[in-house]
Amino acid sequence: MHHCAALPELPSLRERPASQQHQSARRQETMKLSRAATLAACTAAVQAFSDSSPFILFSTAKLAPSSNDAQLQTSSKVIAAAQGILSSCPTQRYIFISQPNIHAADIRDKSSGCKMPNLCGAIASKSIKGNFNVAEVIGQVSSKPLAEYVTGACLKKGVASQVERVELEHLPGLKETAKRAEILSDNDHELGRLFDALDGEYTVVMFSDPNEFKAYEPEFMEPTARIVEAVHMDLKRDDSSAATRKKNATDNRPLFEKYQFFTPGIFSGLIALIVILSILAVGLRSLASLEVSYGAFDKENGPAAQKKL
């Protein structure tokens, strides 16, 4: 387990000679620049914990020092430490930045230096007066509990806090080096635009939410497990063969069991046909029952002959 030393407190420039003030100012600038390199000393340990992610907190206000400066911590300890720092409601504005699947080596390593210049520049800014960084956090860190805690802590202080959440694009796996570097650069550019728009007092918290790293799963199996899996595969083959045979078997059921002939539609049609035929039969029977005598249309027996009489 590797640990990195916490950043020491910046010396005060009050009541000192001019020479000491000049030296102190130089040391102060150097120490501010070193904030961006806080995670660099632990990159060797990061390679051993691929399921870890960094936690970065920096603010324009002075922050209470954390009692735990270990660079390998569980998420519960990191959240507790962050809540202790934010309990005093140091600023009114809070920005929670989520960068899923990020490692400390994605931010800075010994070979190439800072890979996220906008983030490193924001941490090393002269306006930043306090920070709390952990290179390796084991477990998931979510913005919801921290945001709710900050809101409650500021309400107790009588301050209406302004909480903002920024979700960056998910980084692909470590094997996709080129695509991962491209997305990381785009996300850093987005952070640069965000930091340029910030003014006044603010606090930034960056973490990986959700922590979607997959733990290592061994590929080897015990001999007993191999036998069980082989038997299971054989059973699956037998079941699939039986299903295929059943599907291709000839259906010897009778015709009226295999197909449905008397459907509700056919039944309704037959009822309507019977009614229509009944009406037609009554009409034909009525026409057939009419009786007219053969002499009804003769001139002698017609209406004109009756008038003459």
C-alpha positions as CSV (number, residue, x, y, z in Angstrom):
1,M,0.0,0.0,0.0
2,H,1.3,3.4,-1.0
3,H,0.5,6.6,0.7
4,C,1.2,10.2,-0.4
5,A,1.9,13.0,2.0
6,A,-0.8,15.7,2.3
7,L,-0.1,19.2,1.1
8,P,1.3,21.2,4.0
9,E,-0.3,24.4,5.1
10,L,0.8,27.6,3.2
11,P,2.9,29.9,5.4
12,S,1.5,33.3,6.3
13,L,3.2,36.5,5.0
14,R,2.2,38.7,8.0
15,E,4.8,40.5,10.1
16,R,7.9,39.2,8.2
17,P,10.9,41.1,6.7
18,A,10.8,41.8,2.9
19,S,13.4,39.1,2.1
20,Q,11.4,36.4,4.0
21,Q,8.2,37.6,2.4
22,H,9.8,37.2,-1.1
23,Q,11.0,33.7,-0.3
24,S,7.6,32.8,1.2
25,A,5.8,34.1,-1.8
26,R,8.0,31.9,-4.1
27,R,7.3,28.9,-1.9
28,Q,3.6,29.7,-1.9
29,E,3.5,29.8,-5.8
30,T,5.5,26.5,-5.9
31,M,3.2,24.8,-3.5
32,K,0.1,26.1,-5.4
33,L,1.5,24.6,-8.6
34,S,2.1,21.3,-6.7
35,R,-1.6,20.9,-6.1
36,A,-2.0,19.8,-9.7
37,A,0.6,17.1,-9.1
38,T,-0.9,15.7,-5.9
39,L,-2.0,12.5,-7.6
40,A,1.2,11.9,-9.5
41,A,3.1,10.4,-6.6
42,C,0.7,7.6,-6.4
43,T,0.5,6.5,-10.0
44,A,2.6,3.4,-9.3
45,A,0.0,2.2,-6.9
46,V,-2.9,3.0,-9.3
47,Q,-1.7,0.3,-11.7
48,A,-2.2,-2.3,-8.9
49,F,-5.8,-1.2,-8.2
50,S,-7.6,-1.0,-11.5
51,D,-11.0,-0.8,-9.8
52,S,-10.1,2.5,-8.1
53,S,-10.9,6.1,-9.0
54,P,-9.6,9.5,-7.9
55,F,-11.5,12.0,-5.7
56,I,-10.7,15.7,-6.2
57,L,-12.1,18.5,-4.1
58,F,-10.8,22.1,-4.3
59,S,-12.3,25.4,-3.3
60,T,-11.7,29.1,-3.4
61,A,-12.3,29.2,0.4
62,K,-9.9,27.9,3.1
63,L,-10.9,24.3,4.0
64,A,-10.5,22.5,7.3
65,P,-7.6,20.0,7.0
66,S,-8.6,16.3,6.8
67,S,-7.4,13.9,9.5
68,N,-6.9,11.1,6.9
69,D,-4.3,11.9,4.2
70,A,-4.0,8.3,2.9
71,Q,-4.2,8.1,-0.9
72,L,-5.9,4.7,-0.8
73,Q,-9.2,4.8,0.9
74,T,-12.7,3.3,0.7
75,S,-15.6,5.4,-0.6
76,S,-17.2,5.5,2.8
77,K,-14.1,7.1,4.4
78,V,-13.7,9.6,1.6
79,I,-17.4,10.6,1.8
80,A,-17.0,11.0,5.6
81,A,-13.9,13.2,5.1
82,A,-15.5,15.3,2.4
83,Q,-18.6,15.8,4.6
84,G,-16.3,16.9,7.5
85,I,-14.6,19.5,5.2
86,L,-17.9,20.8,3.7
87,S,-19.8,20.9,7.1
88,S,-18.8,24.5,7.5
89,C,-20.4,25.5,4.2
90,P,-17.2,27.2,2.9
91,T,-18.9,28.6,-0.3
92,Q,-22.3,29.2,-1.6
93,R,-21.8,27.5,-5.0
94,Y,-20.9,23.8,-5.4
95,I,-20.1,22.0,-8.7
96,F,-20.2,18.2,-8.6
97,I,-18.5,16.7,-11.6
98,S,-19.0,13.1,-12.5
99,Q,-16.4,11.4,-14.8
100,P,-17.3,7.7,-15.0
101,N,-14.5,5.1,-15.4
102,I,-11.6,7.5,-14.7
103,H,-8.3,6.6,-13.0
104,A,-5.7,8.7,-11.4
105,A,-3.3,7.9,-14.2
106,D,-5.8,9.4,-16.6
107,I,-5.2,12.8,-15.0
108,R,-1.4,12.7,-14.6
109,D,1.5,10.3,-14.8
110,K,5.2,10.5,-14.6
111,S,5.9,10.0,-18.3
112,S,3.6,12.5,-20.0
113,G,2.7,14.8,-17.1
114,C,-0.8,16.3,-16.8
115,K,-3.2,14.7,-19.3
116,M,-6.0,17.1,-18.3
117,P,-4.4,20.6,-18.5
118,N,-7.6,22.5,-17.8
119,L,-8.3,20.5,-14.7
120,C,-4.7,20.8,-13.5
121,G,-4.7,24.5,-14.3
122,A,-7.9,25.0,-12.2
123,I,-6.4,23.2,-9.2
124,A,-3.2,25.3,-9.5
125,S,-5.1,28.6,-9.8
126,K,-4.2,31.4,-7.5
127,S,-7.8,31.7,-6.4
128,I,-7.8,28.1,-5.0
129,K,-7.1,28.2,-1.3
130,G,-8.0,24.7,-0.2
131,N,-8.1,21.2,-1.6
132,F,-8.6,17.5,-0.6
133,N,-7.4,14.8,-3.1
134,V,-7.4,11.0,-2.9
135,A,-5.7,9.1,-5.7
136,E,-7.4,5.8,-5.2
137,V,-11.0,5.4,-3.9
138,I,-12.3,1.9,-3.7
139,G,-16.0,1.8,-4.1
140,Q,-18.7,4.0,-5.6
141,V,-18.9,7.7,-4.8
142,S,-22.2,9.4,-5.7
143,S,-23.1,13.0,-5.8
144,K,-26.5,12.6,-4.2
145,P,-25.4,12.1,-0.6
146,L,-22.8,14.9,-0.8
147,A,-25.2,17.3,-2.5
148,E,-27.9,16.6,0.1
149,Y,-25.3,17.0,2.9
150,V,-24.0,20.3,1.6
151,T,-27.6,21.7,1.2
152,G,-28.4,20.7,4.8
153,A,-25.1,22.1,6.2
154,C,-25.6,25.4,4.5
155,L,-29.2,25.7,5.6
156,K,-28.0,25.3,9.2
157,K,-25.6,28.2,8.5
158,G,-28.4,30.3,7.0
159,V,-26.9,30.1,3.5
160,A,-28.9,29.2,0.4
161,S,-26.5,26.9,-1.5
162,Q,-26.3,26.6,-5.2
163,V,-25.6,23.0,-6.2
164,E,-24.8,22.1,-9.9
165,R,-24.1,18.7,-11.3
166,V,-22.0,18.0,-14.4
167,E,-21.9,14.6,-16.1
168,L,-19.1,14.0,-18.5
169,E,-19.0,11.4,-21.2
170,H,-18.2,7.8,-20.0
171,L,-14.6,6.8,-20.7
172,P,-14.2,3.5,-22.6
173,G,-12.1,0.6,-21.4
174,L,-8.4,0.7,-20.9
175,K,-7.8,-1.4,-24.0
176,E,-9.3,1.3,-26.2
177,T,-6.4,3.7,-25.7
178,A,-6.9,6.0,-28.6
179,K,-10.7,6.5,-28.1
180,R,-10.2,6.8,-24.4
181,A,-7.6,9.6,-24.8
182,E,-9.9,11.4,-27.3
183,I,-12.9,11.4,-25.0
184,L,-10.7,12.4,-22.1
185,S,-9.4,15.4,-24.1
186,D,-13.0,16.4,-25.0
187,N,-14.1,16.2,-21.4
188,D,-11.1,18.3,-20.3
189,H,-12.0,20.9,-22.9
190,E,-15.6,21.0,-21.5
191,L,-14.2,21.4,-18.0
192,G,-12.1,24.3,-19.3
193,R,-15.2,26.1,-20.5
194,L,-16.9,25.4,-17.2
195,F,-14.0,26.7,-15.1
196,D,-13.6,29.8,-17.3
197,A,-17.2,30.7,-16.6
198,L,-16.8,30.4,-12.8
199,D,-16.5,33.6,-10.8
200,G,-16.7,34.4,-7.1
201,E,-16.4,31.7,-4.5
202,Y,-17.0,28.1,-5.4
203,T,-16.2,24.6,-4.5
204,V,-15.6,21.8,-7.1
205,V,-15.9,18.1,-6.3
206,M,-14.8,15.6,-9.0
207,F,-15.3,11.8,-8.8
208,S,-16.3,8.7,-10.7
209,D,-20.1,8.2,-10.5
210,P,-21.0,5.4,-11.0
211,N,-17.9,3.4,-10.6
212,E,-18.4,0.9,-13.4
213,F,-15.2,-1.1,-13.1
214,K,-15.4,-4.8,-13.4
215,A,-13.4,-6.9,-11.0
216,Y,-11.0,-9.5,-12.4
217,E,-12.6,-12.9,-12.9
218,P,-10.3,-15.9,-13.3
219,E,-10.8,-18.0,-16.4
220,F,-9.6,-21.3,-15.1
221,M,-12.0,-23.9,-13.5
222,E,-11.6,-26.8,-11.1
223,P,-11.8,-30.3,-12.7
224,T,-15.1,-30.9,-11.0
225,A,-16.5,-27.7,-12.4
226,R,-15.4,-28.7,-15.9
227,I,-17.1,-32.1,-15.6
228,V,-20.3,-30.5,-14.4
229,E,-20.2,-28.0,-17.2
230,A,-19.6,-30.8,-19.8
231,V,-22.6,-32.8,-18.5
232,H,-24.7,-29.6,-18.6
233,M,-23.7,-29.0,-22.2
234,D,-24.6,-32.6,-23.1
235,L,-28.0,-32.2,-21.5
236,K,-28.6,-29.0,-23.4
237,R,-27.7,-30.8,-26.7
238,D,-30.1,-33.7,-25.9
239,D,-32.9,-31.2,-25.1
240,S,-32.3,-29.3,-28.3
241,S,-32.2,-32.5,-30.4
242,A,-35.5,-33.7,-28.8
243,A,-37.1,-30.3,-29.5
244,T,-35.9,-30.5,-33.2
245,R,-37.3,-34.0,-33.6
246,K,-40.6,-33.0,-32.0
247,K,-40.7,-30.0,-34.4
248,N,-40.1,-32.1,-37.5
249,A,-42.5,-35.0,-36.5
250,T,-45.5,-35.7,-38.7
251,D,-48.9,-34.6,-37.2
252,N,-51.3,-37.5,-37.4
253,R,-54.3,-35.8,-35.8
254,P,-57.7,-35.8,-37.5
255,L,-58.6,-33.0,-39.8
256,F,-61.1,-31.3,-37.6
257,E,-58.7,-31.4,-34.6
258,K,-55.8,-30.0,-36.6
259,Y,-57.8,-27.1,-38.2
260,Q,-60.6,-24.9,-37.0
261,F,-63.4,-24.6,-39.5
262,F,-66.4,-23.3,-37.5
263,T,-65.1,-19.8,-36.4
264,P,-67.2,-17.0,-34.9
265,G,-67.2,-15.2,-38.2
266,I,-68.5,-18.2,-40.1
267,F,-71.2,-18.7,-37.4
268,S,-72.4,-15.1,-37.7
269,G,-72.5,-15.4,-41.5
270,L,-74.6,-18.5,-41.3
271,I,-77.1,-16.9,-39.0
272,A,-77.4,-13.8,-41.3
273,L,-77.8,-16.1,-44.3
274,I,-80.7,-18.0,-42.6
275,V,-82.5,-14.8,-41.8
276,I,-82.2,-13.5,-45.3
277,L,-83.4,-16.8,-46.8
278,S,-86.3,-16.8,-44.5
279,I,-87.4,-13.3,-45.5
280,L,-87.0,-14.3,-49.2
281,A,-89.1,-17.4,-48.7
282,V,-91.9,-15.5,-47.1
283,G,-91.9,-12.9,-49.9
284,L,-92.0,-15.6,-52.6
285,R,-94.7,-17.4,-50.8
286,S,-96.8,-14.2,-50.6
287,L,-96.4,-13.5,-54.3
288,A,-97.4,-17.1,-55.1
289,S,-100.6,-16.8,-53.0
290,L,-102.0,-14.0,-55.1
291,E,-105.1,-15.3,-57.2
292,V,-106.5,-13.4,-60.2
293,S,-109.3,-14.7,-62.3
294,Y,-108.8,-15.2,-66.0
295,G,-111.6,-12.8,-67.0
296,A,-110.6,-9.9,-64.8
297,F,-108.9,-8.1,-67.6
298,D,-111.5,-8.7,-70.4
299,K,-113.3,-5.7,-71.9
300,E,-116.8,-7.1,-71.2
301,N,-116.1,-7.6,-67.6
302,G,-113.9,-4.6,-67.0
303,P,-114.7,-1.3,-65.3
304,A,-115.8,0.4,-68.5
305,A,-118.4,-2.3,-69.2
306,Q,-119.8,-1.9,-65.7
307,K,-120.2,1.9,-66.2
308,K,-122.3,1.4,-69.3
309,L,-124.6,-0.8,-67.4
